[in-house]
């Protein structure tokens, strides 16, 4: 059973990525699947960018434009972002033959497509701590598989 609306074209994924970069993406479109779509778009279309460094900057700036404060309890979250980027990188490794939107759809149909996937690796308390929001912290349940 799908819990997301599948992407229908690479242009749709590109619009999300460009909307994040340009800070024009409507806030209602900044969903769990959009986070992964933007990451996969950047990885495929802008390999010259160090996404681990650039994505935090992009998300923080986007949050500010859309009225979301980056605080100790809301907005940008470093551990979630970096874990998700690792997942996106690992996921696309064996899917370079697929179109961008097909890769996004497969990722969203995988366990990573669940918004709670990180709780298989971190306890809720550790993942949602101020420490994890500010900086990368290692999983405390089991290591990430990639």
N, CA, C and O of each residue as an XYZ file, in Angstrom:
584
protein
N       0.839     -1.192      0.000
C       0.000      0.000      0.000
C       0.880      1.251      0.000
O       1.750      1.399      0.859
N       0.661      2.132     -0.943
C       1.433      3.363     -1.037
C       0.991      4.357      0.033
O      -0.202      4.538      0.281
N       1.967      4.990      0.656
C       1.665      6.033      1.627
C       2.131      7.389      1.115
O       2.216      8.350      1.879
N       2.429      7.466     -0.166
C       2.865      8.713     -0.786
C       2.273      8.763     -2.184
O       1.833      7.747     -2.721
N       2.268      9.931     -2.755
C       1.813     10.083     -4.135
C       3.025      9.883     -5.033
O       3.983     10.652     -4.954
N       3.001      8.857     -5.890
C       4.170      8.599     -6.738
C       4.496      9.782     -7.647
O       3.607     10.507     -8.095
N       5.770      9.957     -7.903
C       6.223     10.965     -8.848
C       5.937     10.452    -10.253
O       6.094      9.263    -10.530
N       5.519     11.348    -11.138
C       5.150     10.924    -12.496
C       6.191     11.307    -13.551
O       6.130     10.830    -14.684
N       7.141     12.163    -13.182
C       8.147     12.566    -14.161
C       9.393     13.088    -13.464
O       9.357     13.473    -12.295
N      10.488     13.092    -14.200
C      11.716     13.689    -13.685
C      11.551     15.189    -13.499
O      12.159     15.776    -12.605
N      10.724     15.814    -14.345
C      10.475     17.253    -14.201
C       9.847     17.576    -12.847
O      10.153     18.606    -12.247
N       8.982     16.706    -12.373
C       8.351     16.913    -11.063
C       9.400     16.871     -9.953
O       9.362     17.685     -9.030
N      10.330     15.933    -10.042
C      11.405     15.831     -9.052
C      12.320     17.049     -9.157
O      12.719     17.619     -8.142
N      12.649     17.444    -10.383
C      13.489     18.616    -10.589
C      12.834     19.871    -10.019
O      13.519     20.715     -9.441
N      11.539     20.002    -10.170
C      10.827     21.177     -9.637
C      10.959     21.245     -8.117
O      11.073     22.333     -7.551
N      10.944     20.100     -7.463
C      11.128     20.080     -6.006
C      12.546     20.506     -5.658
O      12.749     21.362     -4.796
N      13.528     19.907     -6.330
C      14.923     20.272     -6.067
C      15.196     21.739     -6.328
O      15.812     22.419     -5.507
N      14.738     22.227     -7.471
C      14.929     23.648     -7.800
C      14.169     24.542     -6.828
O      14.662     25.599     -6.435
N      12.976     24.118     -6.445
C      12.188     24.895     -5.496
C      12.864     25.016     -4.144
O      12.776     26.056     -3.492
N      13.543     23.950     -3.720
C      14.308     24.020     -2.476
C      15.481     24.975     -2.633
O      15.685     25.860     -1.803
N      16.245     24.794     -3.692
C      17.431     25.633     -3.916
C      17.053     27.103     -4.050
O      17.714     27.976     -3.487
N      15.986     27.370     -4.799
C      15.562     28.750     -5.031
C      14.663     29.288     -3.915
O      14.317     30.470     -3.901
N      14.293     28.416     -2.988
C      13.420     28.760     -1.848
C      12.037     29.212     -2.306
O      11.433     30.109     -1.718
N      11.547     28.567     -3.379
C      10.233     28.909     -3.924
C       9.232     27.766     -3.803
O       8.062     27.935     -4.146
N       9.665     26.625     -3.329
C       8.774     25.476     -3.188
C       7.711     25.807     -2.150
O       8.048     26.217     -1.039
N       6.429     25.638     -2.485
C       5.390     25.888     -1.481
C       5.610     24.997     -0.251
O       5.944     23.819     -0.379
N       5.423     25.558      0.905
C       5.654     24.827      2.151
C       4.868     23.515      2.188
O       5.363     22.521      2.718
N       3.668     23.497      1.644
C       2.841     22.292      1.643
C       3.460     21.170      0.812
O       3.096     20.005      0.975
N       4.385     21.509     -0.069
C       5.037     20.507     -0.924
C       6.313     19.940     -0.292
O       6.900     19.002     -0.831
N       6.752     20.502      0.849
C       7.985     20.067      1.493
C       7.668     18.896      2.432
O       7.606     19.046      3.652
N       7.473     17.736      1.821
C       7.061     16.518      2.508
C       8.255     15.582      2.697
O       9.367     15.870      2.253
N       8.000     14.459      3.366
C       9.032     13.433      3.535
C       9.563     12.994      2.162
O      10.774     12.897      1.968
N       8.664     12.731      1.221
C       9.112     12.306     -0.111
C       9.838     13.437     -0.836
O      10.748     13.172     -1.623
N       9.463     14.674     -0.593
C      10.144     15.807     -1.227
C      11.579     15.943     -0.713
O      12.479     16.294     -1.476
N      11.792     15.670      0.565
C      13.162     15.704      1.099
C      14.048     14.718      0.324
O      15.150     15.066     -0.100
N      13.559     13.501      0.146
C      14.330     12.501     -0.593
C      14.445     12.863     -2.071
O      15.497     12.655     -2.674
N      13.380     13.401     -2.660
C      13.424     13.799     -4.063
C      14.500     14.861     -4.279
O      15.276     14.775     -5.230
N      14.546     15.852     -3.405
C      15.559     16.912     -3.523
C      16.964     16.329     -3.379
O      17.875     16.702     -4.118
N      17.132     15.421     -2.433
C      18.449     14.805     -2.241
C      18.859     14.003     -3.470
O      19.986     14.129     -3.947
N      17.958     13.187     -3.980
C      18.284     12.376     -5.161
C      18.548     13.250     -6.387
O      19.432     12.949     -7.189
N      17.786     14.326     -6.529
C      18.014     15.258     -7.639
C      19.405     15.877     -7.537
O      20.140     15.925     -8.523
N      19.765     16.349     -6.347
C      21.088     16.944     -6.169
C      22.191     15.922     -6.440
O      23.183     16.236     -7.098
N      22.018     14.704     -5.935
C      23.027     13.661     -6.141
C      23.210     13.343     -7.621
O      24.335     13.161     -8.085
N      22.110     13.276     -8.356
C      22.202     12.905     -9.772
C      22.571     14.090    -10.661
O      23.424     13.962    -11.539
N      21.951     15.210    -10.446
C      22.094     16.340    -11.376
C      23.196     17.320    -10.999
O      23.616     18.131    -11.823
N      23.661     17.250     -9.769
C      24.717     18.167     -9.318
C      25.767     17.409     -8.508
O      25.967     17.689     -7.326
N      26.437     16.449     -9.150
C      27.432     15.655     -8.415
C      28.623     16.479     -7.921
O      29.386     16.028     -7.067
N      28.773     17.674     -8.457
C      29.868     18.546     -8.017
C      29.614     19.141     -6.630
O      30.531     19.674     -6.004
N      28.393     19.052     -6.160
C      28.022     19.610     -4.854
C      28.261     18.578     -3.765
O      27.878     17.416     -3.906
N      28.892     19.001     -2.684
C      29.024     18.146     -1.501
C      27.702     18.244     -0.746
O      27.489     19.147      0.064
N      26.832     17.296     -1.035
C      25.465     17.362     -0.524
C      25.399     17.304      1.007
O      24.486     17.870      1.607
N      26.351     16.632      1.632
C      26.352     16.569      3.101
C      26.565     17.942      3.727
O      26.075     18.216      4.822
N      27.294     18.796      3.030
C      27.508     20.168      3.509
C      26.429     21.123      3.005
O      26.011     22.026      3.731
N      25.977     20.929      1.768
C      25.043     21.867      1.145
C      23.609     21.694      1.624
O      22.902     22.684      1.811
N      23.162     20.455      1.826
C      21.761     20.236      2.192
C      21.382     20.920      3.506
O      20.310     21.521      3.575
N      22.209     20.858      4.548
C      21.843     21.579      5.773
C      21.613     23.075      5.527
O      20.655     23.655      6.038
N      22.490     23.684      4.748
C      22.367     25.111      4.416
C      21.064     25.367      3.651
O      20.347     26.325      3.939
N      20.766     24.505      2.679
C      19.552     24.673      1.884
C      18.294     24.541      2.733
O      17.369     25.343      2.605
N      18.258     23.541      3.590
C      17.069     23.325      4.415
C      16.885     24.460      5.416
O      15.769     24.944      5.605
N      17.957     24.884      6.049
C      17.841     25.992      7.014
C      17.319     27.253      6.322
O      16.424     27.922      6.840
N      17.871     27.573      5.168
C      17.446     28.773      4.443
C      15.991     28.645      3.988
O      15.219     29.599      4.090
N      15.623     27.472      3.490
C      14.242     27.235      3.069
C      13.296     27.389      4.259
O      12.248     28.024      4.149
N      13.670     26.809      5.385
C      12.838     26.942      6.589
C      12.606     28.408      6.940
O      11.478     28.805      7.232
N      13.648     29.196      6.914
C      13.520     30.617      7.269
C      12.541     31.332      6.340
O      11.710     32.120      6.792
N      12.643     31.053      5.040
C      11.761     31.699      4.064
C      10.305     31.286      4.269
O       9.394     32.079      4.031
N      10.086     30.051      4.708
C       8.717     29.552      4.879
C       8.198     29.725      6.304
O       7.146     29.191      6.652
N       8.931     30.467      7.123
C       8.462     30.786      8.464
C       8.689     29.706      9.508
O       8.078     29.735     10.576
N       9.558     28.759      9.209
C       9.882     27.712     10.178
C      11.190     28.094     10.863
O      12.220     28.257     10.210
N      11.136     28.232     12.168
C      12.334     28.584     12.913
C      13.230     27.363     13.071
O      12.749     26.252     13.295
N      14.532     27.579     12.951
C      15.523     26.535     13.202
C      15.983     26.681     14.646
O      16.883     27.464     14.949
N      15.354     25.917     15.528
C      15.630     26.033     16.959
C      16.034     24.671     17.530
O      16.246     23.711     16.789
N      16.133     24.608     18.836
C      16.451     23.344     19.504
C      15.295     22.354     19.465
O      15.472     21.189     19.821
N      14.118     22.795     19.039
C      12.966     21.884     19.023
C      12.193     21.889     17.700
O      11.187     21.192     17.573
N      12.648     22.660     16.726
C      11.945     22.680     15.438
C      12.909     23.046     14.320
O      14.026     23.508     14.550
N      12.434     22.822     13.106
C      13.231     23.177     11.943
C      14.294     22.149     11.626
O      14.076     20.948     11.783
N      15.442     22.621     11.181
C      16.505     21.742     10.713
C      16.958     20.751     11.784
O      17.070     21.087     12.963
N      17.220     19.494     11.327
C      17.662     18.418     12.218
C      18.843     17.707     11.553
O      18.666     17.000     10.560
N      20.039     17.894     12.099
C      21.272     17.381     11.490
C      21.303     15.856     11.378
O      21.630     15.336     10.311
N      20.979     15.137     12.425
C      21.085     13.675     12.377
C      20.097     13.081     11.381
O      20.451     12.176     10.625
N      18.875     13.575     11.372
C      17.881     13.072     10.421
C      18.328     13.374      8.991
O      18.219     12.518      8.112
N      18.821     14.570      8.760
C      19.265     14.943      7.416
C      20.422     14.079      6.952
O      20.387     13.533      5.849
N      21.442     13.950      7.780
C      22.622     13.184      7.360
C      22.309     11.702      7.194
O      22.834     11.067      6.279
N      21.470     11.136      8.054
C      21.073      9.729      7.904
C      20.285      9.544      6.610
O      20.483      8.564      5.892
N      19.401     10.476      6.318
C      18.600     10.389      5.098
C      19.464     10.540      3.846
O      19.217      9.879      2.838
N      20.463     11.395      3.906
C      21.380     11.532      2.775
C      22.179     10.248      2.557
O      22.411      9.845      1.418
N      22.593      9.617      3.637
C      23.296      8.334      3.519
C      22.379      7.298      2.878
O      22.803      6.532      2.013
N      21.126      7.281      3.306
C      20.155      6.334      2.744
C      19.952      6.604      1.258
O      19.936      5.668      0.458
N      19.798      7.869      0.879
C      19.585      8.219     -0.528
C      20.785      7.815     -1.376
O      20.619      7.256     -2.460
N      21.991      8.096     -0.889
C      23.203      7.719     -1.625
C      23.273      6.202     -1.826
O      23.506      5.717     -2.933
N      23.067      5.474     -0.740
C      23.143      4.011     -0.813
C      22.061      3.453     -1.725
O      22.308      2.525     -2.495
N      20.880      4.013     -1.638
C      19.750      3.512     -2.418
C      19.971      3.683     -3.913
O      19.657      2.789     -4.698
N      20.505      4.818     -4.300
C      20.660      5.084     -5.743
C      21.845      4.365     -6.365
O      21.939      4.293     -7.590
N      22.746      3.834     -5.559
C      23.946      3.167     -6.069
C      23.623      2.103     -7.105
O      24.278      2.044     -8.146
N      22.636      1.268     -6.846
C      22.295      0.181     -7.769
C      21.127      0.528     -8.680
O      20.537     -0.361     -9.295
N      20.792      1.792     -8.772
C      19.644      2.198     -9.574
C      19.981      3.307    -10.568
O      19.104      4.078    -10.958
N      21.207      3.388    -10.964
C      21.608      4.451    -11.883
C      20.958      4.290    -13.254
O      20.927      5.240    -14.035
N      20.442      3.112    -13.555
C      19.774      2.862    -14.832
C      18.332      3.380    -14.844
O      17.726      3.495    -15.909
N      17.788      3.689    -13.678
C      16.403      4.164    -13.590
C      16.334      5.670    -13.783
O      17.308      6.386    -13.553
N      15.178      6.136    -14.206
C      14.964      7.576    -14.263
C      14.931      8.106    -12.830
O      14.782      7.344    -11.875
N      15.069      9.389    -12.705
C      15.079     10.013    -11.389
C      13.763      9.774    -10.653
O      13.774      9.432     -9.471
N      12.639      9.947    -11.330
C      11.364      9.767    -10.636
C      11.121      8.295    -10.281
O      10.493      8.000     -9.264
N      11.611      7.379    -11.109
C      11.492      5.957    -10.770
C      12.327      5.621     -9.537
O      11.896      4.856     -8.675
N      13.517      6.194     -9.462
C      14.362      5.982     -8.280
C      13.666      6.516     -7.031
O      13.641      5.854     -5.993
N      13.107      7.711     -7.137
C      12.371      8.289     -5.997
C      11.208      7.394     -5.584
O      11.000      7.147     -4.396
N      10.462      6.916     -6.552
C       9.310      6.069     -6.241
C       9.737      4.767     -5.579
O       9.085      4.306     -4.642
N      10.822      4.170     -6.054
C      11.306      2.941     -5.426
C      11.784      3.215     -4.001
O      11.516      2.430     -3.090
N      12.485      4.320     -3.813
C      12.943      4.660     -2.466
C      11.741      4.851     -1.533
O      11.732      4.350     -0.408
N      10.745      5.569     -2.007
C       9.582      5.833     -1.161
C       8.746      4.580     -0.912
O       7.983      4.530      0.053
N       8.878      3.575     -1.763
C       8.182      2.302     -1.565
C       8.990      1.343     -0.691
O       8.505      0.272     -0.327
N      10.211      1.726     -0.359
C      11.095      0.910      0.479
C      10.875      1.278      1.952
O      10.110      2.197      2.245
N      11.521      0.587      2.864
C      11.418      0.972      4.284
C      11.822      2.424      4.558
O      11.330      3.027      5.512
N      12.722      3.001      3.724
C      13.121      4.403      3.927
C      11.982      5.372      3.638
O      12.011      6.519      4.083
N      10.992      4.920      2.904
C       9.836      5.754      2.605
C       8.933      5.984      3.804
O       8.088      6.878      3.797
N       9.118      5.177      4.821
C       8.333      5.367      6.050
C       8.925      6.526      6.844
O      10.143      6.603      7.002
N       8.104      7.404      7.332
C       8.620      8.561      8.068
C       9.268      8.154      9.394
O      10.012      8.937      9.984
N       8.994      6.945      9.861
C       9.572      6.492     11.129
C      10.750      5.524     10.944
O      11.138      4.848     11.897
N      11.319      5.445      9.747
C      12.372      4.469      9.477
C      13.574      4.626     10.394
O      14.234      3.636     10.713
N      13.870      5.831     10.820
C      15.041      6.068     11.665
C      14.920      5.448     13.051
O      15.925      5.221     13.725
N      13.691      5.175     13.474
C      13.482      4.608     14.814
C      13.874      3.135     14.905
O      13.816      2.544     15.983
N      14.269      2.545     13.792
C      14.860      1.202     13.826
C      16.339      1.279     14.225
O      16.952      0.261     14.545
N      16.906      2.490     14.205
C      18.324      2.681     14.472
C      18.591      3.548     15.709
O      19.592      3.355     16.399
N      17.707      4.489     15.983
C      17.839      5.380     17.139
C      16.617      5.244     18.030
O      15.505      5.037     17.543
N      16.823      5.360     19.324
C      15.670      5.478     20.211
C      15.063      6.854     19.981
O      15.760      7.794     19.600
N      13.796      6.961     20.211
C      13.093      8.232     20.032
C      13.763      9.344     20.852
O      13.940     10.460     20.365
N      14.128      9.031     22.085
C      14.744     10.034     22.975
C      16.057     10.557     22.393
O      16.308     11.762     22.400
N      16.884      9.656     21.896
C      18.175     10.080     21.346
C      17.997     10.830     20.027
O      18.622     11.868     19.812
N      17.148     10.309     19.149
C      16.959     10.935     17.842
C      16.378     12.341     17.954
O      16.770     13.241     17.211
N      15.453     12.526     18.874
C      14.807     13.834     18.984
C      15.405     14.711     20.073
O      14.773     15.658     20.540
N      16.625     14.389     20.469
C      17.328     15.210     21.455
C      17.885     16.472     20.793
O      18.044     16.534     19.574
N      18.170     17.451     21.605
C      18.791     18.685     21.109
C      20.147     18.356     20.488
O      20.516     18.917     19.457
N      20.879     17.453     21.116
C      22.193     17.047     20.602
C      22.083     16.512     19.169
O      22.887     16.874     18.310
N      21.097     15.660     18.910
C      20.929     15.075     17.578
C      20.447     16.115     16.569
O      20.765     16.024     15.383
N      19.700     17.077     17.023
C      19.238     18.139     16.127
C      20.408     19.020     15.709
O      20.477     19.457     14.561
N      21.311     19.278     16.619
C      22.440     20.172     16.346
C      23.584     19.528     15.576
O      24.225     20.175     14.749
N      23.842     18.233     15.853
C      25.014     17.571     15.270
C      24.717     16.090     15.046
O      23.794     15.527     15.637
N      25.514     15.478     14.187
C      25.370     14.045     13.938
C      25.654     13.261     15.212
O      26.653     13.498     15.891
N      24.773     12.332     15.524
C      25.052     11.378     16.595
C      24.811      9.972     16.040
O      23.906      9.750     15.235
N      25.624      9.053     16.480
C      25.534      7.673     16.015
C      24.259      7.014     16.532
O      23.752      7.379     17.593
N      23.745      6.048     15.785
C      22.566      5.304     16.239
C      22.846      4.577     17.554
O      23.980      4.175     17.814
N      21.822      4.412     18.375
C      22.004      3.716     19.645
C      21.249      2.381     19.706
O      21.300      1.698     20.729
N      20.559      2.002     18.645
C      19.906      0.690     18.607
C      20.738     -0.270     17.765
O      21.094     -1.357     18.221
N      21.045      0.133     16.544
C      21.867     -0.668     15.638
C      22.491      0.269     14.614
O      21.954      1.344     14.348
N      23.633     -0.136     14.033
C      24.274      0.719     13.023
C      23.425      0.818     11.760
O      22.654     -0.088     11.444
N      23.574      1.904     11.061
C      22.918      2.023      9.758
C      23.490      0.960      8.830
O      24.669      0.623      8.937
N      22.680      0.429      7.924
C      23.140     -0.678      7.068
C      23.977     -0.245      5.868
O      24.267     -1.060      4.993
N      24.369      1.028      5.817
C      25.138      1.515      4.663
C      26.222      2.439      5.117
O      26.979      2.954      4.294
